[in-house]
């Protein structure tokens, strides 16, 4: 292992969402089967600013959308070399349990126990042996900024497969943050014939059209169901992807779904929140409800392929960049939502 590494490094430590600090922390040392990566860039996810989800775990170093360069490898590592440019997934499955054998990698008991050390918002991360199964070398044409989109794009890939998008489908996507935009791009890659996108922010509606949506609905001017009915001649949407983690958005998505269709809840609510539904409507319209959490190792590879082919690119989605020292502002911007799509923390240039 390299010996010219520092003993400490800068990391963004979240104590609460009113107390985010850049601190000096010990450099994590890789074991014989681990690698150490010098982080170049890390995206800020909307999940990073869910206070009900994050603050219970504080203090911690967030960041699960990192990319960087291998700085050191353990003595027994043969699949990576110093200098490799990589994306690292923060979770990894065991591949041998019953859920893994069913392809339900994100439900593997090992999944949440695996993690990057200490997290992507740091100058270096230790990638444990188990996570190397979903650490991917980057093609030359994929920049670090592009690579920071692998994880969120993979979430869109997994969701699209879960909702069952097929060639010829009409797909409705609600909530046009960065994940909504990625869902538009991935739905098209899956063969969707018509994509309808809905939000209440005018510039996001225009951006959705720029990225490939066929039509948009301003839900500040009409109900979602009315807009979808108008655009489809009453046929409604065969596949509905509900982006916002609110019961109102979920209920609206159900009412916009075509008979025999599927509604996917893409974002969680806080615990204890109940959704009121009408079983009569679901039953006689044979509507399926589904959800999709995170992404597995097959999804990340498919996402990297889409990025490598230029289907998804940082230039279309990244609106703000911050040095590590200003990471708190990146979190605040993401929490505000309406002012941005994707915010990145540029670690290596900090």
N, C-alpha and C positions, 0 to 999 in steps of 0.2 A: 504494500500500500504506500501511496505517496506520503512523504514526511514533511513536505513544505506547505502543509495546510495550516490555517490558523487554529488556535485553540477555542476561539469564540467566534460568534457570527451575529449579525443583526437579524432580528425576527419581529414580526408584527404580532404582539400578544394582546388578545381581546380579554379584558377584565370585565367589561360590560360595554354596551354600545354607546355609552357616554364616556368610556375610559379605554381607549385603544392606544397602545404605546408601542414604539419601536424600541426594543430592548436588546442588550447583549446577552446571549444565551450560549451554553456550551455547544461546541460543534459535535454533532452526532457521529460517532465512529462506526464505520461499517464492520460487520462481522465477516467471517471467512466466505459466506455465501451471499453477502449484501453488496450493494454499490452505493456510492455517494455521488450525488448530482449537484452541480452548481446551477442554481435556478436562474434562468434568463428572464422569464415572464410568468405571471400567474394571473388568471382571470378571477374576477369577483363574481360569484354566483348569487342569484336572488336568495338561494337557501342560506347563504352566509349571513344574511341580514334578517333572518327570522328570529326575532329575539326570544320567542317562546321555545325555540329549538336549540339555540346556541348558548344563551346565558346560563342555562342549567349546567353546562359543561365547563364554563369559564373557571379559571383562566386557561386559555388554549391558543395555539397558533392555527389559524384557519388557512384555507387555500387548498382546493382540490382540483384545480385546473392548471397545473404547472407544466412547463417544458424547460429543458436546459441541456447541459453538457455533462457527460460522465467525468467526474473529477478524480475518482479513486474506485478501485474494485477490490473485493475480498480475494484472498489467495486461491479460493476454489472456484471463482467465477470464470467461466469460459465463453459465455454467450455475449458478453459486452466488453468493450475496451475503453480505456481512457480516451476522451475526445469524441465518443459517439454522441450524436444529438438525439435526444429521446423525449417522448411523452411518457408520463408515469401516472397510472391510475391509482387512486388513493385506497381502493379496496380490491380484494382479490378473493376468489372462491377456492375451495379445497379440491374441486373436480372429482371427488370420490363419494360424497355423501348422496343420499337419496334425491335431494333437491337438485344437486348438480347433475345427477344422471338424468333428471327430467329437463335439464336446460334452464332451471330456475336459479341461476347463479346468484342473483341479488338477494335470494332468500336463504342462501347457505349460512349455517351458523357461524362459519369462519369469517364471513363477509365483513361484518362490522368490527370484528376483532382485529382485522388487518388494517394497517394505516401507514401513511408516510410519516417519517419522524423528522421534525416535529409537525410539519405541515408545509404547504407550498408557499406561504408568505414568509419565506426565510431565504437567506443567501445560499444555504445548502439544505438538501434533504437526504436522509438515509432511506434507501429503498430496500426494505427487507426481502429476504429470499422469496417469500410467497408472492410478493407484489411483482417480482420480475416476470411472472407469467403474463402480466398485462402492462409491461413496459415495452414500448414500441419504438424502434429506430425510425427516424424521420427521413423520408426521401429528400433529395437535394432541393427540390422545388418547393418544399414545405418550410416556411419560416417558423420561428418560434411563436410569433403572434398567431399564425395559422394553427399551430399545434395546440395552443391554449384553447382552441375550440373543439378539440377531439372529444373531450368528456361531455360537454353540453350537446354537441352534435350526435354523439352516441346515445344520449338520453332520448333525443328525437327519433333516432333509428329504432330504438327498442319500443318506444311508444307507438310508432307507426306500424310496426309488426304486431304489436299487441291489439291495436284497434282494427287491424286486418285490412289496411288499405290495399286495394287491388287495382290493376289497370282499368280505367274507365270510371272509377268512383268519383262522386262529388264529395269533397272534403270541406268541412267547416272548421276553421281554426279561430278560437276566441282568445283575446289577450295578445297584443302585439309588442311585447318586449322582445328581448333577443331570442328567447325560446320560441315565441310565436313565429318570428322570422325564420328560425331554423326549421321549424315544423313545416313552413311553406316550402322551403327548398327541398326538404327530405320527402315531403308528400309528392312533389313533382318527380323526384328521382324514383319513387315507388310506382309511378305510373298514373297518379291521379289525373283524371280528365279535366276536372273543374275544381278550382280552389277558391273558396269564399273566406275572407278574413274579416274579423270584427274587432273594433276597439272604439274608444271615444276621443282619441287624440288625433287631430287632423294630420300632423306630419307622419305619424306612424301608419295611418291608413295609406298615405301616398307611398311611404317606404315599402309597404306590403305589395303594392302594385308594381313598384320598381323591381322587387325581388321575385315576381312571378305570380302573385295572386291574380285571379281573373276578375274578381269583383270584391268590393269592400262594403261593409255596413257600419255606419256611424251609429252606435247604440245610444248616443245622447239624443238622437233625433227620432229613432223608431225602435220598437222592440226587436230583439234578435229574431224571434220566430216570424214576425211580420216581414222583416228584411229577407230572410231566407226563403220564405214562401213566395215573395215577389220575384226573387231572382231565379227560382226553380220552377215556377208555374205551379206551386203547391206540392211539388214532389219532396221537398225538404232535402236534408243532407244525409247521405248514406253513412258517412263516418264523421263524428264530431269530436274534436279535441279541445277540451276546456282547459285553458291556461290558468286563469286566476284561481287561487285557492280559497274561494268563497262559495257559500251555499247558494247565493243568488245566481252566480255564474253557472254553477252546476245545474240548478233547476232550469235556467234558461237554455242550457245546452240540450237537456233532455227534450224540451218542447220543440227544439229545432231539428230533431233527429227524424229521419225517414222511417216508416215501418220496416222492421227487419234489420234496422241499422244498429250501430254500436256507438256508445258515448264513452270517451276515455277521460278520466280525471287525471290531469297531468301534474297537479300541484296539491299538496295536502292542506287541510285546514289545521288549526291548532287542535289539540286533543279535547274531547268533550263536546265538540260542536256537532249538532245533529242536522241532517238534511231531511226535510219533509218531502216525500215523494207520493205520487198517486199510483199505487200498484195496478189499478184498473187500466190506466193509460199504458203502463209498461207491458202489462200482460197481453192486452188485445192488439198492441202494435209490435209485440215481440222484440222489444228493445233490450239490448244487452248493455249492462254497465260494466266498465273495466277501469283499472288503474294501472299505472306504470311508475315504478320507483327506480331511479338510478339507471345504470347500464352495465352490461356484462362484457366479458372479453371478446365475444364475437361482434358485439355492437361497436366497440372501439375500433376494431379492425375495419369494419365497414365504413365507419365515420372517417377514419384516416384515408381510406380509398377515395371517398367523395371529396375530401379536402385536396388530396393529391391530384385529382382530376379537375380541380378548379370549380367544382359544383358549389362548394362552400369556401369562402375566403374572408380573412380578417378585414380586408379593405371595405367590405360591404357591411360589416356588423360592428366593428370597434369604433366607438365614438369618442372615448376619453382614455387618456394614458396618464399614469401618475408614477413618480419615483417612489421607492419604498418608504421614504420618510413621510410621504403624504398619503399613505395607505388609508388612514382614517377618513380622508375626504373621498377616496374611492368607494369606501363602504357607505358613507353618507349619501353620495350621489346615487348609488345603486338602490338604497332604501327609498329615496325620493321617487325613483322610477321614471316619471314622465320626461325627465330631461335627457335621458341617455338610452342607448341600447346596451353595448358592452363596454365595461370599464376594465382596463388592464393595469396591473402593477408591474412596472418594469424594474425588475430586481437587479439585474446585472449592471445596469448603467447608473444605479443609485449611488 
